[in-house]
């Protein structure tokens, strides 16, 4: 049994933020190797994957 599937994800190639981590809880001060304070900020955005178009082929071996 063969099957073929045409698929498309994010067809308009839209740039969109799907999640953000930006609260002050993710900002902290740590010490470097000399004991001096260093501010560490963890800020990032999750974005949609770029446009993806393809064919998917599946073969069922009927085991």
N, CA, C and O atoms as a GROMACS GRO file, in nm:
protein
  252
    1UNK      N    1   0.082  -0.119   0.000
    1UNK     CA    2   0.000   0.000   0.000
    1UNK      C    3   0.087   0.125   0.000
    1UNK      O    4   0.168   0.146   0.090
    2UNK      N    5   0.069   0.206  -0.100
    2UNK     CA    6   0.137   0.335  -0.110
    2UNK      C    7   0.038   0.446  -0.082
    2UNK      O    8  -0.081   0.435  -0.113
    3UNK      N    9   0.086   0.552  -0.023
    3UNK     CA   10   0.006   0.674  -0.013
    3UNK      C   11   0.098   0.794  -0.032
    3UNK      O   12   0.215   0.791   0.006
    4UNK      N   13   0.043   0.898  -0.092
    4UNK     CA   14   0.117   1.021  -0.117
    4UNK      C   15   0.035   1.136  -0.060
    4UNK      O   16  -0.086   1.142  -0.078
    5UNK      N   17   0.103   1.225   0.009
    5UNK     CA   18   0.034   1.338   0.070
    5UNK      C   19   0.110   1.466   0.037
    5UNK      O   20   0.231   1.476   0.058
    6UNK      N   21   0.038   1.565  -0.016
    6UNK     CA   22   0.093   1.698  -0.039
    6UNK      C   23   0.061   1.781   0.085
    6UNK      O   24  -0.054   1.781   0.131
    7UNK      N   25   0.160   1.851   0.139
    7UNK     CA   26   0.134   1.932   0.258
    7UNK      C   27   0.201   2.068   0.246
    7UNK      O   28   0.298   2.085   0.172
    8UNK      N   29   0.148   2.163   0.320
    8UNK     CA   30   0.204   2.298   0.326
    8UNK      C   31   0.183   2.353   0.466
    8UNK      O   32   0.073   2.345   0.521
    9UNK      N   33   0.288   2.407   0.523
    9UNK     CA   34   0.283   2.470   0.655
    9UNK      C   35   0.326   2.615   0.640
    9UNK      O   36   0.422   2.645   0.568
   10UNK      N   37   0.257   2.706   0.707
   10UNK     CA   38   0.287   2.849   0.702
   10UNK      C   39   0.300   2.895   0.557
   10UNK      O   40   0.401   2.953   0.518
   11UNK      N   41   0.199   2.868   0.480
   11UNK     CA   42   0.203   2.889   0.335
   11UNK      C   43   0.233   3.033   0.294
   11UNK      O   44   0.293   3.054   0.188
   12UNK      N   45   0.195   3.132   0.374
   12UNK     CA   46   0.222   3.272   0.340
   12UNK      C   47   0.356   3.319   0.397
   12UNK      O   48   0.390   3.436   0.386
   13UNK      N   49   0.431   3.228   0.458
   13UNK     CA   50   0.563   3.256   0.515
   13UNK      C   51   0.557   3.374   0.612
   13UNK      O   52   0.642   3.463   0.609
   14UNK      N   53   0.457   3.372   0.698
   14UNK     CA   54   0.436   3.480   0.794
   14UNK      C   55   0.534   3.467   0.911
   14UNK      O   56   0.556   3.358   0.963
   15UNK      N   57   0.592   3.580   0.951
   15UNK     CA   58   0.676   3.585   1.070
   15UNK      C   59   0.585   3.619   1.186
   15UNK      O   60   0.525   3.726   1.188
   16UNK      N   61   0.574   3.530   1.282
   16UNK     CA   62   0.487   3.554   1.397
   16UNK      C   63   0.551   3.497   1.522
   16UNK      O   64   0.608   3.388   1.521
   17UNK      N   65   0.541   3.573   1.630
   17UNK     CA   66   0.591   3.529   1.760
   17UNK      C   67   0.485   3.441   1.824
   17UNK      O   68   0.369   3.482   1.836
   18UNK      N   69   0.524   3.321   1.866
   18UNK     CA   70   0.428   3.230   1.928
   18UNK      C   71   0.446   3.219   2.078
   18UNK      O   72   0.360   3.165   2.147
   19UNK      N   73   0.557   3.272   2.130
   19UNK     CA   74   0.580   3.269   2.274
   19UNK      C   75   0.698   3.358   2.310
   19UNK      O   76   0.791   3.375   2.230
   20UNK      N   77   0.694   3.415   2.431
   20UNK     CA   78   0.799   3.505   2.476
   20UNK      C   79   0.832   3.475   2.622
   20UNK      O   80   0.743   3.448   2.702
   21UNK      N   81   0.958   3.480   2.654
   21UNK     CA   82   1.000   3.472   2.794
   21UNK      C   83   1.073   3.603   2.824
   21UNK      O   84   1.184   3.625   2.776
   22UNK      N   85   1.008   3.688   2.903
   22UNK     CA   86   1.069   3.818   2.927
   22UNK      C   87   1.044   3.875   3.066
   22UNK      O   88   1.068   3.993   3.089
   23UNK      N   89   0.996   3.796   3.158
   23UNK     CA   90   0.966   3.850   3.291
   23UNK      C   91   1.095   3.873   3.369
   23UNK      O   92   1.199   3.815   3.338
   24UNK      N   93   1.089   3.958   3.470
   24UNK     CA   94   1.206   3.988   3.553
   24UNK      C   95   1.256   3.866   3.629
   24UNK      O   96   1.370   3.863   3.676
   25UNK      N   97   1.172   3.765   3.642
   25UNK     CA   98   1.215   3.643   3.711
   25UNK      C   99   1.330   3.574   3.637
   25UNK      O  100   1.402   3.494   3.696
   26UNK      N  101   1.347   3.605   3.510
   26UNK     CA  102   1.453   3.543   3.430
   26UNK      C  103   1.576   3.631   3.419
   26UNK      O  104   1.665   3.603   3.338
   27UNK      N  105   1.584   3.739   3.500
   27UNK     CA  106   1.702   3.825   3.505
   27UNK      C  107   1.767   3.803   3.641
   27UNK      O  108   1.701   3.816   3.745
   28UNK      N  109   1.894   3.770   3.642
   28UNK     CA  110   1.963   3.746   3.769
   28UNK      C  111   2.106   3.797   3.761
   28UNK      O  112   2.159   3.819   3.652
   29UNK      N  113   2.167   3.815   3.876
   29UNK     CA  114   2.306   3.858   3.884
   29UNK      C  115   2.388   3.741   3.936
   29UNK      O  116   2.356   3.681   4.038
   30UNK      N  117   2.496   3.711   3.865
   30UNK     CA  118   2.588   3.605   3.904
   30UNK      C  119   2.728   3.663   3.909
   30UNK      O  120   2.749   3.778   3.871
   31UNK      N  121   2.822   3.586   3.956
   31UNK     CA  122   2.961   3.632   3.964
   31UNK      C  123   3.045   3.567   3.856
   31UNK      O  124   3.028   3.449   3.824
   32UNK      N  125   3.136   3.647   3.798
   32UNK     CA  126   3.228   3.589   3.700
   32UNK      C  127   3.347   3.526   3.773
   32UNK      O  128   3.345   3.515   3.896
   33UNK      N  129   3.450   3.485   3.700
   33UNK     CA  130   3.564   3.415   3.761
   33UNK      C  131   3.642   3.503   3.859
   33UNK      O  132   3.714   3.451   3.944
   34UNK      N  133   3.629   3.636   3.847
   34UNK     CA  134   3.697   3.728   3.939
   34UNK      C  135   3.609   3.770   4.057
   34UNK      O  136   3.652   3.848   4.142
   35UNK      N  137   3.487   3.720   4.061
   35UNK     CA  138   3.394   3.758   4.167
   35UNK      C  139   3.315   3.884   4.138
   35UNK      O  140   3.237   3.929   4.222
   36UNK      N  141   3.334   3.940   4.018
   36UNK     CA  142   3.260   4.061   3.980
   36UNK      C  143   3.118   4.024   3.939
   36UNK      O  144   3.096   3.918   3.880
   37UNK      N  145   3.020   4.111   3.970
   37UNK     CA  146   2.882   4.080   3.934
   37UNK      C  147   2.856   4.093   3.783
   37UNK      O  148   2.905   4.185   3.718
   38UNK      N  149   2.780   4.000   3.731
   38UNK     CA  150   2.741   3.999   3.590
   38UNK      C  151   2.591   3.975   3.585
   38UNK      O  152   2.540   3.882   3.648
   39UNK      N  153   2.521   4.059   3.510
   39UNK     CA  154   2.376   4.041   3.496
   39UNK      C  155   2.349   3.945   3.381
   39UNK      O  156   2.398   3.964   3.270
   40UNK      N  157   2.270   3.844   3.408
   40UNK     CA  158   2.234   3.745   3.306
   40UNK      C  159   2.087   3.764   3.274
   40UNK      O  160   2.001   3.760   3.362
   41UNK      N  161   2.058   3.785   3.148
   41UNK     CA  162   1.920   3.803   3.103
   41UNK      C  163   1.883   3.688   3.011
   41UNK      O  164   1.954   3.659   2.914
   42UNK      N  165   1.775   3.625   3.041
   42UNK     CA  166   1.725   3.517   2.955
   42UNK      C  167   1.599   3.566   2.887
   42UNK      O  168   1.490   3.557   2.943
   43UNK      N  169   1.614   3.617   2.769
   43UNK     CA  170   1.500   3.667   2.693
   43UNK      C  171   1.502   3.599   2.558
   43UNK      O  172   1.604   3.596   2.490
   44UNK      N  173   1.390   3.544   2.520
   44UNK     CA  174   1.384   3.486   2.386
   44UNK      C  175   1.241   3.486   2.336
   44UNK      O  176   1.146   3.502   2.412
   45UNK      N  177   1.230   3.468   2.206
   45UNK     CA  178   1.100   3.457   2.141
   45UNK      C  179   1.096   3.327   2.062
   45UNK      O  180   1.194   3.290   1.996
   46UNK      N  181   0.984   3.260   2.069
   46UNK     CA  182   0.959   3.147   1.980
   46UNK      C  183   0.884   3.202   1.860
   46UNK      O  184   0.791   3.281   1.875
   47UNK      N  185   0.924   3.160   1.741
   47UNK     CA  186   0.859   3.208   1.619
   47UNK      C  187   0.812   3.090   1.535
   47UNK      O  188   0.859   2.977   1.552
   48UNK      N  189   0.719   3.118   1.445
   48UNK     CA  190   0.672   3.014   1.353
   48UNK      C  191   0.786   2.966   1.264
   48UNK      O  192   0.877   3.042   1.232
   49UNK      N  193   0.780   2.841   1.228
   49UNK     CA  194   0.878   2.789   1.132
   49UNK      C  195   0.853   2.853   0.996
   49UNK      O  196   0.740   2.892   0.967
   50UNK      N  197   0.955   2.865   0.912
   50UNK     CA  198   0.934   2.923   0.779
   50UNK      C  199   0.846   2.834   0.692
   50UNK      O  200   0.815   2.721   0.728
   51UNK      N  201   0.809   2.886   0.578
   51UNK     CA  202   0.724   2.812   0.484
   51UNK      C  203   0.784   2.675   0.457
   51UNK      O  204   0.905   2.660   0.439
   52UNK      N  205   0.697   2.575   0.455
   52UNK     CA  206   0.739   2.438   0.428
   52UNK      C  207   0.634   2.374   0.338
   52UNK      O  208   0.517   2.365   0.375
   53UNK      N  209   0.677   2.329   0.221
   53UNK     CA  210   0.587   2.264   0.126
   53UNK      C  211   0.656   2.135   0.082
   53UNK      O  212   0.776   2.135   0.055
   54UNK      N  213   0.581   2.027   0.076
   54UNK     CA  214   0.645   1.904   0.036
   54UNK      C  215   0.548   1.792   0.005
   54UNK      O  216   0.426   1.807   0.016
   55UNK      N  217   0.605   1.680  -0.034
   55UNK     CA  218   0.531   1.557  -0.059
   55UNK      C  219   0.576   1.454   0.043
   55UNK      O  220   0.695   1.442   0.073
   56UNK      N  221   0.482   1.382   0.095
   56UNK     CA  222   0.512   1.276   0.191
   56UNK      C  223   0.469   1.144   0.128
   56UNK      O  224   0.353   1.126   0.092
   57UNK      N  225   0.564   1.052   0.115
   57UNK     CA  226   0.536   0.920   0.060
   57UNK      C  227   0.539   0.819   0.174
   57UNK      O  228   0.630   0.820   0.257
   58UNK      N  229   0.439   0.732   0.178
   58UNK     CA  230   0.433   0.629   0.281
   58UNK      C  231   0.406   0.495   0.214
   58UNK      O  232   0.320   0.483   0.127
   59UNK      N  233   0.483   0.394   0.256
   59UNK     CA  234   0.461   0.259   0.207
   59UNK      C  235   0.435   0.170   0.327
   59UNK      O  236   0.515   0.167   0.420
   60UNK      N  237   0.325   0.098   0.326
   60UNK     CA  238   0.288   0.007   0.435
   60UNK      C  239   0.337  -0.133   0.399
   60UNK      O  240   0.289  -0.192   0.302
   61UNK      N  241   0.430  -0.185   0.477
   61UNK     CA  242   0.487  -0.317   0.450
   61UNK      C  243   0.399  -0.431   0.500
   61UNK      O  244   0.429  -0.547   0.473
   62UNK      N  245   0.292  -0.401   0.570
   62UNK     CA  246   0.195  -0.500   0.620
   62UNK      C  247   0.266  -0.615   0.691
   62UNK      O  248   0.252  -0.731   0.653
   63UNK      N  249   0.340  -0.582   0.794
   63UNK     CA  250   0.414  -0.684   0.869
   63UNK      C  251   0.324  -0.764   0.959
   63UNK      O  252   0.371  -0.854   1.029
   0.00000   0.00000   0.00000
